[in-house]
Amino acid sequence: MSAAKLTGFHFHDLRHTGNTFASQSGATLRELMNRMGHSTTQAALIYQHTAMERDRAIADALGKLAKEALTKEDPDGSGT
């Protein structure tokens, strides 16, 4: 890190951030394990942090899917 003139950072910090971003971008548990070179799920689960923003994105996507499904069944949206 000294070559990059970064202080207070460790290689592990970058690894953790990169794998957390990979997890948040949709990487599966197996994909995270492959990226990290681990053979067990235990280490990969560490990177499956749930961020508030990600929870909101998931909720929004679920709402959109539900709305689309309801519209297909009932084009006027009356629910009956």
Order of alpha helices (4+ residues) and beta strands (2+ residues): alpha-alpha-alpha-alpha
